[in-house]
Amino acid sequence: MTAVLDLRGIEKSFGAVQALRGANFLLRPGEVHALLGENGAGKTTLMEVAYGMIRPDAGQILSRGQTIEIRSPRDARAAGIGMVHQHFTSVPALTVEENIALAAGRRTPDHGADDQLTQQLRLGLDPRVRVEDLSVGLRQRLEIVKALASGARILLLDEPTSVLAPAETAELLTLLRGFAASGGSVVLITHKLAEVFACADTVTVLRHGRVTTWGPLADHTMETLAEAMFGGTLPEDEPLHPLSGVAPTEPSTHGPVVRLSNVSVPALDGRGPGLVRATLEMRAGECVAIAAIDGNGQRELMLMMAGLLPAREGTAEIATPVVLVPADRTTEGLIGEFSLTENVVLGLLAGGVVGTGDQSIRARGWIDWAQAEERTQELVKQFNVHAPGVWLRAGALSGGNQQKLILGRALEQHPAVLIAENPTRGLDIQAAMEIRQHLREAVARGTAVLFYSSDLDEVLSWGADRLLVLASGEVRELPATADRDQVGRAMLTPAGSGTP
């Protein structure tokens, strides 16, 4: 059977990060094809190549045996390809039918066609309601309708059930099966293996940009897919980042600085499960690592602990000061147009750390910029931030130097609890080593550090005192000695599922 979509030898790099390494993907008519892989495996990048959002560095795209050129989403739609993204693309101020018209390339809504389409799909959408008035689940359904309205016979869906309730998920999977039965083809990116076995015919697994498994789903079990996603050794050119010269800390004998009891937090922006009845205790001088697939409640946990999200229920007792090293250093950590000194001052003032006596950066209600500059110079030197001067714009620093500045500013506040969210993402090996070294030294001084990385290999190489796994918003603790396969399986199964 001739493939409707055939990706061959796709290569793509983003700077020093190689996202796809000769990846192949074959989609046939009438099939639901599950595309699996851990965080950062290259799943979304591969489908964005197919949809024309990303130009590959090398490789071919074929359809029905013929090479095709897809340089933009418009080319993809002309080829009958539609994509449903993780993030909504509808215009909130417009109605459902107006958004459908935009997706279909029409100037005005076609009431009859739009009504027929929404009724046929049984998605409960009123074409005349504004999108801003729709629930999150209905907005996700609209994304699917928009893709179909453009005439797509190939649907690429990136985590489409992340915001749906179980009953809505079942309805969506039934819809996808019906679409495939009518001759359409579906690519389903998901980390929920139960959905894969309920819906898919074929499966492809990516790991570190390479295909590790491809073939009929009937040839696999949850265990073999988990092994393909998380097990085995790393490719030879994908080294781990060991904590050279940093020994694991001894178990903490200090008192608890974090006590969470049955804490639930609504999903950030209404997407994902949020945090579900989390119970956790951390002690001073303890390093706790988190392993989780994106969108499983880890961000809600960290932001709640940092005081940036309210808990819906439960109790949270957290010693202060608490400092967050955020996931996005350019939008959450620094103001790029401000100088290094100005960014340090903002952070210290926000944390209430201005110093006393000769070390104070505030004098009679004003900022003592000479003192602020001196303190920034000390931080730059202590944390090996390469910069020609402290009045350099923060946006002119490399990513590694930005992250070292953020961490130095955080540790200057002498936190009782430090929360580090993907602190080494996108950094070279040397910069990542320096970040981890400073965090381990903070632990040795008595700071409780909660560390999350979307790279499971980094989590396991960290040498943390304890290891937490979040799945579907539920927190469970695994032995610190758990291997990659055990952790990977736990990341795929909620604590109450009964699956080890």
C-alpha positions in Angstrom: 0.0 0.0 0.0 1.5 3.3 -1.1 2.2 5.7 1.8 0.3 9.0 1.9 3.2 10.5 3.9 6.8 9.2 3.7 9.5 11.1 5.6 13.0 9.9 4.8 16.3 10.7 6.5 15.0 13.9 8.1 17.8 15.9 9.8 17.3 19.0 11.9 19.5 21.0 14.2 18.9 24.0 16.3 22.3 25.5 16.9 24.3 22.8 18.8 21.2 20.7 19.5 20.5 18.0 17.0 16.7 17.4 17.2 16.4 14.8 14.4 19.0 12.4 13.3 18.0 10.7 10.0 14.5 10.1 11.2 12.1 8.1 8.9 8.3 8.0 9.2 5.7 6.2 7.0 2.0 6.8 7.2 -0.5 4.7 5.2 -4.1 5.3 4.1 -6.7 4.4 6.7 -4.4 4.0 9.7 -4.0 5.7 13.0 -0.2 5.9 13.6 1.0 6.6 17.1 4.3 8.6 17.4 5.9 8.1 20.8 9.0 9.3 22.6 10.1 11.0 25.8 10.5 14.8 26.2 12.7 16.2 23.6 12.8 13.1 21.4 11.9 15.0 18.3 8.2 14.1 17.8 6.8 17.6 17.4 9.8 18.7 15.3 9.3 15.8 12.9 5.6 16.6 12.5 6.3 20.3 12.1 8.6 19.4 9.3 5.8 17.4 7.7 3.5 20.5 8.1 5.9 23.0 6.7 6.5 24.9 9.9 10.2 23.8 10.0 12.6 23.4 7.1 14.7 20.2 7.5 18.5 20.4 7.1 18.4 17.2 5.0 15.9 14.5 3.9 12.9 14.0 1.6 9.2 14.2 1.9 7.1 11.9 -0.4 3.4 11.3 -0.8 2.1 8.3 -2.8 5.5 7.7 -4.2 6.2 11.2 -5.4 8.6 13.7 -3.9 6.7 16.8 -2.7 8.0 20.2 -1.5 6.5 21.5 1.7 7.9 24.9 2.5 5.0 26.2 4.6 1.7 25.2 6.2 -0.1 26.5 3.1 1.8 23.9 1.0 0.9 21.2 3.6 -2.8 22.1 3.5 -2.7 22.0 -0.3 -1.3 18.5 0.1 -4.2 17.5 2.3 -2.3 17.7 5.6 -3.8 19.4 8.7 -2.2 19.8 12.1 -3.7 20.2 15.6 -1.1 21.8 17.8 -0.5 21.5 21.5 -1.4 25.2 21.8 -4.7 26.6 20.5 -4.5 28.7 17.3 -8.1 30.0 17.2 -8.9 33.8 17.5 -10.7 34.1 20.8 -12.8 37.2 19.8 -14.2 35.4 16.7 -17.0 32.9 16.6 -16.6 29.2 16.0 -17.8 29.5 12.4 -15.5 32.5 11.7 -12.5 30.6 12.9 -13.5 27.6 10.7 -13.8 30.0 7.8 -10.3 31.3 8.4 -8.9 27.8 8.5 -10.7 26.9 5.3 -9.5 30.0 3.5 -13.0 31.5 3.1 -13.8 35.2 3.5 -17.1 34.5 5.3 -18.6 31.5 7.1 -20.6 28.9 5.2 -23.4 28.3 7.7 -24.6 25.1 6.1 -21.2 23.5 5.7 -20.1 24.5 9.1 -23.2 23.2 10.8 -23.0 20.0 8.9 -19.4 19.5 9.8 -19.8 20.1 13.5 -22.9 18.0 13.7 -21.3 15.2 11.7 -18.4 15.1 14.1 -20.7 15.3 17.1 -18.4 17.6 19.0 -21.0 19.8 20.6 -19.8 23.0 19.0 -22.3 25.9 18.5 -20.9 27.7 15.3 -22.1 31.1 16.5 -20.5 31.1 19.9 -17.4 33.2 20.4 -14.3 31.1 21.1 -13.5 33.0 24.2 -16.7 31.7 25.7 -15.9 28.0 25.0 -14.5 25.6 27.6 -10.9 24.4 27.1 -12.2 21.0 25.9 -14.4 22.6 23.3 -11.6 24.8 22.1 -9.5 21.6 21.5 -12.4 20.1 19.5 -12.5 23.3 17.4 -8.9 22.8 16.5 -9.7 19.4 15.0 -12.7 20.8 13.1 -10.5 23.6 11.7 -8.0 21.1 10.4 -10.8 19.0 8.7 -12.4 22.1 7.3 -9.3 22.8 5.2 -9.9 19.5 3.4 -7.3 17.5 5.3 -7.1 13.8 4.7 -4.0 13.5 6.9 -4.4 14.7 10.5 -1.3 15.4 12.6 -2.4 15.7 16.3 0.1 16.8 18.9 -1.1 15.6 22.4 -4.7 16.3 21.6 -6.2 14.8 24.7 -4.1 16.7 27.3 -7.0 19.0 28.1 -9.8 16.5 27.8 -11.8 14.6 30.4 -11.8 10.8 30.1 -15.2 10.7 28.4 -14.1 13.4 26.0 -10.9 11.5 25.3 -12.9 8.3 24.5 -15.1 10.3 22.1 -12.1 11.8 20.3 -10.4 8.4 19.9 -13.7 7.1 18.4 -13.7 10.0 16.0 -10.2 9.3 14.9 -11.0 5.7 14.3 -14.0 6.7 12.2 -11.9 9.2 10.2 -9.3 6.5 9.5 -12.1 4.0 8.5 -13.3 6.6 6.0 -9.9 6.5 4.3 -8.2 9.3 6.2 -4.9 8.9 8.0 -4.0 10.0 11.5 -0.7 10.7 13.4 -1.3 10.7 17.1 1.5 12.2 19.3 0.9 11.1 22.9 2.6 9.8 26.0 -0.5 8.0 27.2 0.0 4.3 26.2 -3.6 3.4 27.1 -4.7 5.7 24.3 -2.3 4.2 21.9 -3.6 0.7 22.5 -7.2 1.9 22.4 -6.8 3.6 19.0 -3.6 3.0 17.0 -2.7 0.5 14.3 1.0 1.3 13.9 3.6 2.8 16.1 6.9 4.7 15.7 9.1 5.5 18.7 11.7 8.3 18.6 14.6 8.6 21.0 17.1 11.4 20.8 16.0 12.2 17.3 16.4 8.6 16.0 13.7 6.0 15.3 14.2 3.1 17.8 11.0 1.1 16.9 8.5 1.1 14.0 5.8 -1.4 13.0 2.4 -2.8 13.8 1.2 -2.0 17.3 0.1 -5.7 17.6 3.7 -6.6 17.8 4.2 -4.6 21.0 3.2 -4.4 24.7 3.3 -1.5 27.0 6.6 -2.9 28.3 8.3 -3.1 24.9 7.2 0.4 24.0 8.4 1.8 27.4 11.8 0.0 26.7 12.0 1.6 23.2 11.2 5.1 24.7 13.3 5.0 27.8 15.5 1.9 27.9 18.8 0.9 26.5 22.0 2.9 26.2 22.4 6.3 24.8 23.8 6.8 21.3 27.6 7.1 21.2 27.4 10.8 20.3 24.9 11.7 23.0 27.0 11.7 26.2 25.6 12.0 29.7 26.6 15.0 31.7 28.1 13.3 34.8 28.6 15.3 38.0 32.4 15.1 37.8 33.9 15.7 41.2 30.6 16.1 42.9 29.8 13.4 45.4 26.1 12.7 46.3 25.1 14.3 49.5 24.6 12.3 52.7 21.0 11.8 53.7 19.8 15.0 55.5 19.3 14.9 59.2 17.9 18.5 59.3 14.3 19.3 60.0 11.6 19.6 57.3 11.4 22.9 55.4 8.6 21.7 53.0 5.4 20.0 54.1 2.6 19.4 51.6 -0.5 17.5 52.5 -3.0 16.5 49.8 -2.3 19.7 47.8 -4.2 20.1 44.5 -3.5 22.9 42.1 -5.6 23.6 38.9 -3.9 23.0 35.6 -1.9 26.0 34.4 -3.8 27.8 31.6 -6.5 25.0 31.9 -4.2 22.4 30.2 -3.3 19.1 31.6 -4.2 17.4 34.9 -2.6 20.0 37.3 -1.4 18.8 40.6 -3.6 16.1 42.3 -3.5 15.6 46.1 0.2 15.8 46.4 1.9 14.9 49.7 5.6 15.7 50.0 8.1 16.5 52.7 11.6 18.0 52.1 14.4 18.6 54.6 17.0 21.2 54.7 20.2 20.2 52.9 18.3 17.7 50.7 18.2 17.4 46.9 15.0 16.0 45.4 14.8 15.4 41.6 11.6 15.2 39.6 11.1 13.0 36.6 8.0 13.6 34.5 6.8 14.0 30.9 5.8 17.6 30.1 2.3 18.6 31.3 1.9 16.1 34.1 1.7 18.5 37.0 5.4 19.2 37.7 5.2 22.9 36.7 2.1 23.4 38.9 4.0 21.8 41.8 7.0 24.1 41.4 5.1 27.3 40.8 2.8 26.6 43.8 5.8 26.0 46.0 7.4 29.2 44.7 4.2 31.1 45.7 3.2 31.8 42.1 0.1 29.5 41.9 -2.5 29.1 44.6 -3.5 25.6 45.9 -7.1 24.7 45.4 -7.1 22.3 48.4 -4.8 20.8 51.0 -2.1 22.5 53.2 1.3 23.7 52.2 4.0 24.8 54.8 7.1 26.0 53.1 10.0 27.8 54.8 11.2 31.1 53.4 12.9 32.5 51.5 11.8 30.3 48.5 13.5 31.1 45.2 12.6 29.9 41.7 15.1 29.4 38.9 12.5 29.5 36.1 12.2 27.3 33.0 12.6 30.2 30.5 15.6 32.4 31.3 14.8 34.9 28.6 11.1 35.6 29.4 10.8 34.6 33.0 14.3 34.9 34.4 15.7 38.1 33.0 14.7 41.3 31.2 16.9 41.3 28.2 17.0 45.0 27.6 18.1 45.7 31.2 21.7 45.5 32.3 23.2 42.7 34.5 23.2 45.1 37.4 19.5 46.1 36.9 18.5 42.5 36.7 20.3 41.6 39.8 18.8 44.5 41.7 15.3 43.6 40.6 15.8 40.0 41.8 17.2 41.0 45.1 14.6 43.6 45.8 11.8 41.2 44.9 13.3 38.7 47.3 13.7 41.4 50.0 17.5 40.9 50.0 19.1 44.4 50.0 21.8 43.9 52.5 22.7 45.9 55.6 25.3 48.6 56.4 28.0 48.9 53.8 26.5 46.1 51.8 23.1 47.6 51.3 21.9 48.4 47.8 19.2 50.8 49.1 20.0 54.1 50.8 17.3 56.4 52.2 14.7 54.8 49.9 16.9 55.0 46.8 19.0 52.4 45.0 22.7 52.8 45.7 23.8 51.9 42.2 27.5 52.0 43.1 26.9 49.3 45.7 24.6 47.4 43.3 27.3 47.4 40.7 29.8 46.1 43.2 27.5 43.3 44.3 26.8 42.4 40.7 30.6 42.3 39.9 31.0 39.9 42.9 28.3 37.6 41.5 29.7 37.7 38.0 33.1 36.7 39.3 31.8 34.1 41.7 29.6 32.4 39.2 32.0 32.7 36.2 29.7 34.8 34.1 31.6 35.9 31.0 30.7 39.5 30.4 32.8 42.6 29.5 31.0 44.6 32.2 28.0 44.6 34.6 26.2 47.3 32.5 26.0 44.9 29.5 22.5 44.1 28.4 21.4 40.8 29.8 20.1 39.8 26.4 23.6 40.0 25.0 24.9 37.1 27.2 25.0 33.6 26.0 22.4 31.2 27.4 24.9 29.6 29.8 26.0 32.9 31.2 22.4 34.1 31.5 21.6 31.0 33.5 24.6 31.4 35.8 23.6 35.0 36.5 20.1 33.9 37.4 21.3 31.2 39.7 23.9 33.5 41.3 21.1 36.0 42.0 18.9 33.3 43.4 21.6 31.9 45.7 22.5 35.4 46.9 19.2 35.4 48.6 20.3 32.5 50.8 17.1 30.5 50.2 15.7 27.9 52.5 14.2 26.2 49.4 15.5 26.6 45.9 13.3 25.3 43.0 15.2 24.7 39.7 13.1 24.1 36.6 15.1 22.8 33.7 18.2 24.8 34.9 20.6 23.3 32.3 18.3 23.1 29.2 20.0 24.3 26.1 23.4 24.7 27.8 26.7 23.2 26.7 28.3 20.6 28.9 30.7 22.9 30.7 28.0 25.5 31.6 25.7 22.7 32.7 28.4 21.2 34.9 28.9 24.6 36.6 25.2 25.1 37.2 24.9 21.6 38.8 28.1 22.2 40.9 26.6 25.4 42.4 23.4 23.7 43.2 25.1 20.8 44.9 27.2 23.3 46.9 23.9 25.0 48.0 22.6 21.7 49.2 25.8 21.2 51.2 25.2 24.6 52.8 21.7 23.5 53.9 19.4 24.6 51.1 16.7 22.2 50.1 16.8 21.9 46.3 13.9 20.7 44.2 15.3 19.9 40.7 13.4 19.1 37.5 14.7 18.3 34.0 12.8 17.2 31.0 15.9 15.1 30.1 15.5 11.9 32.0 19.1 11.0 31.5 20.1 14.2 33.3 17.7 13.4 36.2 19.2 10.0 36.6 22.8 11.3 36.4 22.1 14.0 39.0 22.8 11.8 42.1 19.9 13.3 44.1 19.0 12.1 47.5 15.4 11.3 46.5 13.6 10.8 43.2 9.9 11.8 42.6 7.9 10.9 39.5 4.8 12.8 38.4 2.2 11.1 36.1 -1.3 12.6 35.5 -0.7 15.1 38.3 0.0 12.4 40.9 3.3 12.4 42.9 5.0 9.2 43.9 8.5 8.5 45.2 10.8 5.8 43.7 14.0 4.5 45.2 17.0 6.7 44.3 18.5 3.5 42.8 15.7 3.0 40.3 17.0 2.4 36.8 16.0 4.2 33.6 13.4 1.6 32.6 11.7 1.7 36.0 11.5 5.4 36.0 10.3 5.6 32.4 7.4 3.2 33.1 6.4 5.2 36.2 6.3 8.3 34.1 3.8 6.7 31.8 1.5 5.3 34.5 -0.4 7.3 37.2 0.2 6.1 40.8 -3.3 4.7 41.2 -3.3 2.7 38.0 -1.9 -0.4 39.6 0.8 -0.7 37.0 4.4 -0.7 38.5 
